[in-house]
Amino acid sequence: MNKMRISVMRPQDVVVILKLILEQDTSWTQTSLSRDLHLSQSEISESIARSSYARLVFDKGRMVQRQALIDFIQYGLPYVFPQQPGMVQRGFPTAHSALPLSEEIVSEEKYVWPSAKGTARGHSILPLYPSVVQVIQSDASLYELLALVDAVRVGRARERNLAMDMIKSRLL
């Protein structure tokens, strides 16, 4: 019997693709991505394979289909990896509570990725992958992109639209 393995996108794949975009050169290695993203090398390899299967990257991850990624974030991500705000906790600001959206949107309602090392209190939003709270402490650019992605996942129409405009300006 022929067993066909289906490659289904996982939340960490979005994190990996965004990091690939931020790596301006193509000299990255799976080891460097593994270290930077706090993922194992096998997770990086499998993530790139799934993203290739989904036609979001090609050339072994060296080239990202930016428009396809933008379409996926805008139209697929809120349905494939949905998130609802949870209880109030300490953590790192995300969505409209983090830069760059916090400069445009003033809101009493704060969203955070839960973490004892966090700098704010707000309704908890689970990040796309648990290691995100470690990664963002040393990668401000990735932090901004992931916060914008969260605004698409959990925001109201105005927040989602502003976030998508900012994502497009950074990715295209």
Summary of the structure (lengths in Angstrom):
residues: 172
radius of gyration: 15.9
end to end distance: 44.3
largest distance: 58.1
contacts: 527
relative contact order: 0.16
helix: 51%
strand: 11%
